[in-house]
Amino acid sequence: MTLWNVYILLCADGTLYTGCTNDLQKRIEVHSDGRGAKYLRSRLPVKLVYSEECADRSSALVREAAIKKLSRQQKLELVRQQLVQQ
């Protein structure tokens, strides 16, 4: 069974981008090469600031949607909490 990841990227313009994937390293490379989401193409470079594992695609999509509904401050708090745990 493949694990899925929900992630947050910090863009060069300071905005946050949330997505999900089953291959986080490859997805970051695709985004960094300008071949990923159109939103990111004009906001390179990007930096991975948050990720969490999900058991399957369905739960990853649900979690991605929940994170996208959060305010910027709430997303930054998720990032901060993960940094503290590391």
Secondary structure, DSSP 8 states (H G I E B T S, - for coil): ---EEEEEEEETTS-EEEEEES-HHHHHHHHHTT-S-HHHHTS-SEEEEEEEEESSHHHHHHHHHHHHTS-HHHHHHHHHHHHHH-
